[in-house]
Amino acid sequence: MFHVRSRDPEAARLTRDVDVAIDRDDLTRIVKAVRSIGLEYRHAAGVDTLVDAKHPKARSAVHLIFIREKVRQEYLDEVPGFSEPTVSEEGFLLAPVADLVRMKLTSFRSRDRAHIIDLDSVGLITPEIEQSLPDALRDRLEHVREEERQSTGAE
């Protein structure tokens, strides 16, 4: 993750795919725009993606998630509408850390929990971010921290 890498390059884990949060109203415009760079829109099994038109692979797709909507019905929270993105050293627009933490705790898959550990280990989950979380997500954060303490033997 770019946020972690900016603090500690050796602590960052990168994944093969990219998640892009967009407004659903912009989908048609985005689909048209990415055709010129060889990407094609796919909707399968409830997932919206942009894939390489010549060599489509789900594992390397750009996953589209929609702001102000739940990614899955069972998720606790919607994808936040981003107010001010962070800009990486390379010029990529990134979700603010607070929004990323909220999304990772909402998804709560094993990879999301690993990303929470990474964000927390470099001090990116501040007391302000923690306090801004709804109780259910704050409980998940504490659960991740407790599991990490147990697995590392830390007190």
C-alpha positions in Angstrom: 0.0 0.0 0.0 1.3 3.4 -1.0 0.5 5.0 2.4 2.5 2.4 4.3 5.4 2.6 1.8 5.6 6.4 2.3 6.4 5.7 6.0 8.4 2.5 5.7 9.1 1.0 2.2 10.0 -2.4 3.7 6.6 -2.7 5.6 4.5 -2.2 2.5 2.5 -5.1 0.8 1.3 -4.6 -2.7 -1.5 -6.6 -4.2 -1.9 -7.6 -7.9 -5.1 -5.7 -8.3 -6.2 -2.1 -8.0 -9.4 -0.9 -6.4 -10.8 2.3 -7.7 -13.6 4.1 -5.9 -15.9 6.0 -8.3 -19.3 7.6 -8.3 -21.7 5.3 -10.1 -22.9 8.2 -12.2 -19.4 8.3 -13.8 -19.3 4.7 -14.9 -20.4 5.2 -18.5 -17.9 8.0 -19.0 -15.1 5.9 -17.4 -15.9 2.9 -19.5 -15.7 4.9 -22.7 -12.4 6.6 -21.6 -10.5 3.4 -20.7 -11.2 1.8 -24.1 -8.4 3.9 -25.6 -5.9 2.3 -23.3 -7.0 -1.2 -24.0 -9.3 -1.8 -21.0 -12.8 -3.2 -21.2 -15.6 -3.1 -18.6 -16.9 -6.4 -17.2 -19.6 -7.1 -14.6 -19.6 -10.7 -13.4 -20.7 -12.3 -10.1 -21.6 -8.9 -8.7 -18.2 -7.5 -9.4 -17.5 -4.5 -11.6 -14.0 -4.5 -13.2 -11.8 -3.1 -15.9 -9.7 -5.8 -17.6 -7.1 -5.9 -20.3 -9.2 -6.4 -23.5 -6.7 -8.7 -25.1 -5.7 -10.8 -22.0 -8.5 -10.4 -19.5 -7.6 -11.8 -16.0 -9.6 -11.3 -12.9 -6.5 -11.4 -10.7 -5.0 -8.3 -12.4 -8.2 -6.4 -13.0 -9.0 -2.9 -11.8 -11.9 -3.4 -9.4 -14.5 -0.7 -9.4 -16.2 0.1 -6.1 -18.9 2.7 -5.8 -18.7 5.5 -3.3 -21.7 5.9 -1.0 -22.7 2.2 -1.7 -22.0 -1.1 0.2 -19.6 -3.3 -1.8 -21.5 -6.3 -0.4 -24.9 -6.3 1.2 -23.5 -7.9 4.4 -20.8 -5.2 4.9 -21.3 -2.9 7.9 -20.7 0.3 6.1 -20.7 2.0 2.7 -17.6 3.1 0.8 -17.0 6.7 1.9 -17.3 9.5 -0.5 -13.8 10.9 -0.6 -13.5 14.6 0.1 -9.8 15.2 -0.5 -7.6 12.4 -1.9 -4.0 12.1 -1.0 -1.4 12.3 -3.8 1.4 9.7 -3.9 5.0 10.6 -4.8 4.2 9.2 -8.3 1.1 11.4 -8.6 -1.6 8.8 -8.0 -4.7 9.9 -6.2 -5.2 7.8 -3.1 -8.0 7.4 -0.7 -7.3 9.2 2.5 -6.0 7.0 5.3 -9.1 7.5 7.4 -11.3 6.3 4.5 -9.0 3.4 3.7 -9.1 2.2 7.3 -12.9 2.4 7.3 -13.1 0.4 4.1 -10.6 -2.2 5.3 -12.4 -2.7 8.6 -15.7 -2.9 6.7 -14.5 -5.6 4.3 -12.5 -7.4 7.0 -11.1 -10.1 4.8 -7.8 -11.6 5.9 -5.9 -9.4 3.4 -7.8 -6.3 4.8 -6.8 -7.3 8.3 -3.2 -7.6 7.2 -3.4 -4.1 5.6 -4.8 -2.8 8.9 -1.8 -4.3 10.8 0.5 -2.6 8.3 -1.2 0.8 8.6 -1.1 0.5 12.3 2.5 -0.6 12.5 3.8 2.6 10.9 1.5 4.8 13.0 -1.0 5.8 10.3 -4.0 4.8 12.3 -4.1 7.8 14.6 -6.2 8.3 17.7 -8.3 10.8 15.6 -9.0 8.2 13.0 -9.8 5.6 15.6 -12.2 7.9 17.4 -14.0 8.7 14.1 -14.9 5.1 13.5 -18.4 3.7 14.4 -18.3 1.4 17.4 -18.6 -1.8 15.3 -15.5 -0.8 13.3 -13.6 0.3 16.3 -14.3 -3.1 17.8 -12.9 -4.8 14.7 -9.8 -2.6 14.9 -9.3 -3.7 18.5 -9.8 -7.4 17.5 -7.1 -7.0 14.8 -4.7 -5.4 17.3 -5.4 -8.2 19.9 -4.8 -10.9 17.3 -1.5 -9.2 16.3 -0.4 -8.9 19.9 -1.1 -12.6 20.4 0.6 -13.7 17.3 3.8 -11.7 18.0 3.8 -12.3 21.8 3.6 -8.5 22.4 1.9 -7.2 25.4 
